[in-house]
Each structure stands twice: as structure tokens, then as C-alpha cells.
Amino acid sequence: MDLIDPELTLSQFEALPPEIVAPLCEATATDLRDWGQRLLDAVAGDDPDAIRRARHSLKGLCGNFGASAVMRCADGDLQSADARARFHECIEATIATILALAAPLIPQ
């Protein structure tokens, strides 16, 4: 399963000054986790408006990196504990993939 579009992701990072890449990666990780949790909370609260907002925001963020797996999970049924765990794992794997791809561009 492709978690991100590597070419799109690299193009996003390569267009930035190197000192911005690490903070952007941190912000991306935080945003993915936060919006993922907001979506899960909205599903648990059976709040259709909050679900739409969270999905929309998460998809917008994922679009920057071609994070299609997270987008597919976000569109799926997140009612069961197994589905929520898979969604969380998908977000964490996506973050790890983005960080690994960006690592060579981060000044040491």
C-alpha cells in the first residue's frame, strides 16, 4: 500500500529552505494526529457536521503529500475498535514515511 506520493512529498520539501523542513514535518505530524483524533471523536459522538469538517481538513492536509491511505481510512467506517486502530496505525505509518523521506533534506 502506498502511504504517500514520494514525488509530490519531495517536491513540497525541496521547494523550502532546508531549515523549514524539520518544523514542517513536526507540524504535519501534529496536524495528522490532531485531525485524526478529531475525526474519531466526531464519529464516537455521532456528530455528522464534525465528521465532515474533520474529514475535509484531514483530506486537505493529506492532499499535500498524496497520503491516499489515510484518506481512504478516513472515508471508511470508523465505528469498530479494529477500524479505529487501523486508522491510527495508518496515520503513524504515514508520518514515519514522510519523516523518512524528508530526513535527507534536514540539516544536521
Rosetta constraint file for C-alpha pairs under 8 A:
AtomPair CA 1 CA 69 HARMONIC 7.38 0.50
AtomPair CA 2 CA 68 HARMONIC 7.44 0.50
AtomPair CA 2 CA 69 HARMONIC 6.89 0.50
AtomPair CA 3 CA 66 HARMONIC 7.80 0.50
AtomPair CA 3 CA 67 HARMONIC 5.44 0.50
AtomPair CA 3 CA 68 HARMONIC 6.21 0.50
AtomPair CA 3 CA 69 HARMONIC 5.25 0.50
AtomPair CA 3 CA 70 HARMONIC 7.41 0.50
AtomPair CA 3 CA 90 HARMONIC 7.88 0.50
AtomPair CA 3 CA 93 HARMONIC 7.55 0.50
AtomPair CA 3 CA 94 HARMONIC 5.60 0.50
AtomPair CA 3 CA 97 HARMONIC 7.41 0.50
AtomPair CA 4 CA 9 HARMONIC 7.42 0.50
AtomPair CA 4 CA 65 HARMONIC 5.79 0.50
AtomPair CA 4 CA 66 HARMONIC 4.90 0.50
AtomPair CA 4 CA 67 HARMONIC 4.20 0.50
AtomPair CA 4 CA 68 HARMONIC 6.33 0.50
AtomPair CA 4 CA 69 HARMONIC 7.48 0.50
AtomPair CA 4 CA 94 HARMONIC 6.85 0.50
AtomPair CA 4 CA 97 HARMONIC 7.53 0.50
AtomPair CA 4 CA 98 HARMONIC 7.54 0.50
AtomPair CA 5 CA 9 HARMONIC 6.11 0.50
AtomPair CA 5 CA 65 HARMONIC 5.96 0.50
AtomPair CA 5 CA 66 HARMONIC 4.72 0.50
AtomPair CA 5 CA 67 HARMONIC 6.64 0.50
AtomPair CA 6 CA 10 HARMONIC 5.98 0.50
AtomPair CA 6 CA 65 HARMONIC 7.60 0.50
AtomPair CA 6 CA 66 HARMONIC 7.99 0.50
AtomPair CA 6 CA 101 HARMONIC 7.42 0.50
AtomPair CA 7 CA 11 HARMONIC 6.07 0.50
AtomPair CA 8 CA 12 HARMONIC 6.27 0.50
AtomPair CA 8 CA 64 HARMONIC 7.51 0.50
AtomPair CA 8 CA 65 HARMONIC 5.92 0.50
AtomPair CA 8 CA 66 HARMONIC 6.77 0.50
AtomPair CA 9 CA 13 HARMONIC 6.43 0.50
AtomPair CA 9 CA 64 HARMONIC 7.16 0.50
AtomPair CA 9 CA 65 HARMONIC 4.83 0.50
AtomPair CA 9 CA 66 HARMONIC 7.36 0.50
AtomPair CA 9 CA 98 HARMONIC 7.44 0.50
AtomPair CA 9 CA 101 HARMONIC 7.93 0.50
AtomPair CA 10 CA 14 HARMONIC 5.79 0.50
AtomPair CA 10 CA 101 HARMONIC 7.26 0.50
AtomPair CA 10 CA 102 HARMONIC 7.12 0.50
AtomPair CA 11 CA 15 HARMONIC 6.15 0.50
AtomPair CA 12 CA 16 HARMONIC 7.21 0.50
AtomPair CA 12 CA 64 HARMONIC 7.60 0.50
AtomPair CA 12 CA 65 HARMONIC 7.82 0.50
AtomPair CA 13 CA 21 HARMONIC 6.16 0.50
AtomPair CA 13 CA 102 HARMONIC 6.96 0.50
AtomPair CA 13 CA 105 HARMONIC 7.65 0.50
AtomPair CA 14 CA 18 HARMONIC 7.78 0.50
AtomPair CA 14 CA 105 HARMONIC 7.48 0.50
AtomPair CA 16 CA 20 HARMONIC 6.43 0.50
AtomPair CA 16 CA 21 HARMONIC 6.82 0.50
AtomPair CA 17 CA 21 HARMONIC 7.14 0.50
AtomPair CA 18 CA 22 HARMONIC 7.98 0.50
AtomPair CA 18 CA 105 HARMONIC 6.28 0.50
AtomPair CA 18 CA 106 HARMONIC 5.86 0.50
AtomPair CA 18 CA 107 HARMONIC 6.43 0.50
AtomPair CA 19 CA 23 HARMONIC 7.81 0.50
AtomPair CA 19 CA 106 HARMONIC 6.86 0.50
AtomPair CA 19 CA 107 HARMONIC 6.77 0.50
AtomPair CA 20 CA 24 HARMONIC 6.09 0.50
AtomPair CA 21 CA 25 HARMONIC 6.14 0.50
AtomPair CA 21 CA 102 HARMONIC 7.23 0.50
AtomPair CA 21 CA 105 HARMONIC 7.11 0.50
AtomPair CA 21 CA 106 HARMONIC 6.05 0.50
AtomPair CA 22 CA 26 HARMONIC 6.28 0.50
AtomPair CA 22 CA 102 HARMONIC 7.98 0.50
AtomPair CA 22 CA 106 HARMONIC 6.07 0.50
AtomPair CA 23 CA 27 HARMONIC 6.11 0.50
AtomPair CA 24 CA 28 HARMONIC 5.99 0.50
AtomPair CA 25 CA 29 HARMONIC 6.16 0.50
AtomPair CA 25 CA 98 HARMONIC 7.47 0.50
AtomPair CA 25 CA 99 HARMONIC 6.50 0.50
AtomPair CA 25 CA 102 HARMONIC 7.76 0.50
AtomPair CA 26 CA 30 HARMONIC 6.19 0.50
AtomPair CA 27 CA 31 HARMONIC 6.00 0.50
AtomPair CA 28 CA 32 HARMONIC 6.03 0.50
AtomPair CA 28 CA 61 HARMONIC 7.91 0.50
AtomPair CA 28 CA 95 HARMONIC 7.85 0.50
AtomPair CA 29 CA 33 HARMONIC 6.21 0.50
AtomPair CA 29 CA 95 HARMONIC 5.75 0.50
AtomPair CA 30 CA 34 HARMONIC 5.97 0.50
AtomPair CA 31 CA 35 HARMONIC 5.88 0.50
AtomPair CA 31 CA 61 HARMONIC 7.87 0.50
AtomPair CA 32 CA 36 HARMONIC 5.83 0.50
AtomPair CA 32 CA 58 HARMONIC 6.87 0.50
AtomPair CA 32 CA 61 HARMONIC 7.45 0.50
AtomPair CA 32 CA 91 HARMONIC 6.74 0.50
AtomPair CA 32 CA 95 HARMONIC 7.87 0.50
AtomPair CA 33 CA 37 HARMONIC 6.09 0.50
AtomPair CA 33 CA 91 HARMONIC 6.98 0.50
AtomPair CA 33 CA 92 HARMONIC 8.00 0.50
AtomPair CA 34 CA 38 HARMONIC 6.14 0.50
AtomPair CA 35 CA 39 HARMONIC 6.11 0.50
AtomPair CA 35 CA 54 HARMONIC 5.96 0.50
AtomPair CA 35 CA 55 HARMONIC 7.97 0.50
AtomPair CA 35 CA 57 HARMONIC 7.06 0.50
AtomPair CA 35 CA 58 HARMONIC 5.76 0.50
AtomPair CA 36 CA 40 HARMONIC 6.33 0.50
AtomPair CA 36 CA 54 HARMONIC 7.54 0.50
AtomPair CA 36 CA 58 HARMONIC 7.00 0.50
AtomPair CA 36 CA 74 HARMONIC 7.94 0.50
AtomPair CA 36 CA 88 HARMONIC 7.50 0.50
AtomPair CA 36 CA 91 HARMONIC 7.60 0.50
AtomPair CA 37 CA 41 HARMONIC 6.02 0.50
AtomPair CA 38 CA 42 HARMONIC 6.05 0.50
AtomPair CA 38 CA 50 HARMONIC 7.98 0.50
AtomPair CA 38 CA 54 HARMONIC 6.13 0.50
AtomPair CA 39 CA 43 HARMONIC 6.16 0.50
AtomPair CA 39 CA 50 HARMONIC 7.34 0.50
AtomPair CA 39 CA 51 HARMONIC 5.63 0.50
AtomPair CA 39 CA 54 HARMONIC 5.07 0.50
AtomPair CA 39 CA 55 HARMONIC 6.55 0.50
AtomPair CA 39 CA 74 HARMONIC 7.77 0.50
AtomPair CA 40 CA 44 HARMONIC 6.10 0.50
AtomPair CA 40 CA 78 HARMONIC 7.11 0.50
AtomPair CA 40 CA 84 HARMONIC 7.27 0.50
AtomPair CA 41 CA 45 HARMONIC 6.03 0.50
AtomPair CA 42 CA 46 HARMONIC 5.93 0.50
AtomPair CA 42 CA 47 HARMONIC 5.23 0.50
AtomPair CA 42 CA 48 HARMONIC 7.33 0.50
AtomPair CA 42 CA 50 HARMONIC 5.46 0.50
AtomPair CA 42 CA 51 HARMONIC 5.20 0.50
AtomPair CA 42 CA 54 HARMONIC 7.86 0.50
AtomPair CA 43 CA 47 HARMONIC 6.37 0.50
AtomPair CA 43 CA 48 HARMONIC 7.70 0.50
AtomPair CA 43 CA 51 HARMONIC 6.26 0.50
AtomPair CA 43 CA 78 HARMONIC 6.93 0.50
AtomPair CA 43 CA 79 HARMONIC 6.92 0.50
AtomPair CA 44 CA 79 HARMONIC 7.19 0.50
AtomPair CA 47 CA 51 HARMONIC 6.09 0.50
AtomPair CA 48 CA 52 HARMONIC 6.18 0.50
AtomPair CA 49 CA 53 HARMONIC 6.25 0.50
AtomPair CA 50 CA 54 HARMONIC 5.98 0.50
AtomPair CA 51 CA 55 HARMONIC 6.00 0.50
AtomPair CA 52 CA 56 HARMONIC 5.97 0.50
AtomPair CA 53 CA 57 HARMONIC 6.13 0.50
AtomPair CA 54 CA 58 HARMONIC 5.94 0.50
AtomPair CA 55 CA 59 HARMONIC 5.93 0.50
AtomPair CA 55 CA 74 HARMONIC 6.35 0.50
AtomPair CA 55 CA 75 HARMONIC 7.41 0.50
AtomPair CA 56 CA 60 HARMONIC 6.18 0.50
AtomPair CA 57 CA 61 HARMONIC 6.28 0.50
AtomPair CA 58 CA 62 HARMONIC 6.06 0.50
AtomPair CA 58 CA 71 HARMONIC 7.44 0.50
AtomPair CA 58 CA 74 HARMONIC 7.93 0.50
AtomPair CA 59 CA 63 HARMONIC 5.92 0.50
AtomPair CA 59 CA 71 HARMONIC 5.79 0.50
AtomPair CA 60 CA 64 HARMONIC 6.99 0.50
AtomPair CA 61 CA 65 HARMONIC 7.61 0.50
AtomPair CA 62 CA 66 HARMONIC 5.86 0.50
AtomPair CA 62 CA 67 HARMONIC 4.77 0.50
AtomPair CA 62 CA 68 HARMONIC 7.08 0.50
AtomPair CA 62 CA 70 HARMONIC 7.21 0.50
AtomPair CA 62 CA 71 HARMONIC 6.82 0.50
AtomPair CA 63 CA 67 HARMONIC 6.32 0.50
AtomPair CA 63 CA 68 HARMONIC 7.79 0.50
AtomPair CA 67 CA 71 HARMONIC 6.56 0.50
AtomPair CA 67 CA 94 HARMONIC 7.10 0.50
AtomPair CA 68 CA 72 HARMONIC 6.09 0.50
AtomPair CA 69 CA 73 HARMONIC 6.21 0.50
AtomPair CA 69 CA 90 HARMONIC 6.97 0.50
AtomPair CA 70 CA 74 HARMONIC 5.99 0.50
AtomPair CA 70 CA 87 HARMONIC 7.10 0.50
AtomPair CA 70 CA 90 HARMONIC 6.09 0.50
AtomPair CA 70 CA 91 HARMONIC 6.17 0.50
AtomPair CA 70 CA 94 HARMONIC 7.58 0.50
AtomPair CA 71 CA 75 HARMONIC 6.30 0.50
AtomPair CA 72 CA 76 HARMONIC 6.40 0.50
AtomPair CA 73 CA 77 HARMONIC 7.87 0.50
AtomPair CA 73 CA 78 HARMONIC 7.97 0.50
AtomPair CA 73 CA 87 HARMONIC 5.81 0.50
AtomPair CA 73 CA 90 HARMONIC 7.83 0.50
AtomPair CA 74 CA 78 HARMONIC 7.64 0.50
AtomPair CA 74 CA 87 HARMONIC 7.30 0.50
AtomPair CA 77 CA 83 HARMONIC 7.06 0.50
AtomPair CA 78 CA 83 HARMONIC 5.20 0.50
AtomPair CA 78 CA 84 HARMONIC 5.45 0.50
AtomPair CA 78 CA 87 HARMONIC 7.83 0.50
AtomPair CA 79 CA 83 HARMONIC 6.77 0.50
AtomPair CA 79 CA 84 HARMONIC 7.08 0.50
AtomPair CA 80 CA 84 HARMONIC 6.32 0.50
AtomPair CA 81 CA 85 HARMONIC 6.09 0.50
AtomPair CA 82 CA 86 HARMONIC 6.16 0.50
AtomPair CA 83 CA 87 HARMONIC 6.13 0.50
AtomPair CA 84 CA 88 HARMONIC 6.18 0.50
AtomPair CA 85 CA 89 HARMONIC 6.10 0.50
AtomPair CA 86 CA 90 HARMONIC 6.00 0.50
AtomPair CA 87 CA 91 HARMONIC 6.28 0.50
AtomPair CA 88 CA 92 HARMONIC 6.29 0.50
AtomPair CA 89 CA 93 HARMONIC 6.02 0.50
AtomPair CA 90 CA 94 HARMONIC 6.00 0.50
AtomPair CA 91 CA 95 HARMONIC 6.19 0.50
AtomPair CA 92 CA 96 HARMONIC 6.19 0.50
AtomPair CA 93 CA 97 HARMONIC 6.13 0.50
AtomPair CA 94 CA 98 HARMONIC 6.18 0.50
AtomPair CA 95 CA 99 HARMONIC 6.12 0.50
AtomPair CA 96 CA 100 HARMONIC 6.07 0.50
AtomPair CA 97 CA 101 HARMONIC 6.15 0.50
AtomPair CA 98 CA 102 HARMONIC 6.12 0.50
AtomPair CA 99 CA 103 HARMONIC 5.86 0.50
AtomPair CA 100 CA 104 HARMONIC 7.90 0.50
AtomPair CA 102 CA 106 HARMONIC 6.71 0.50
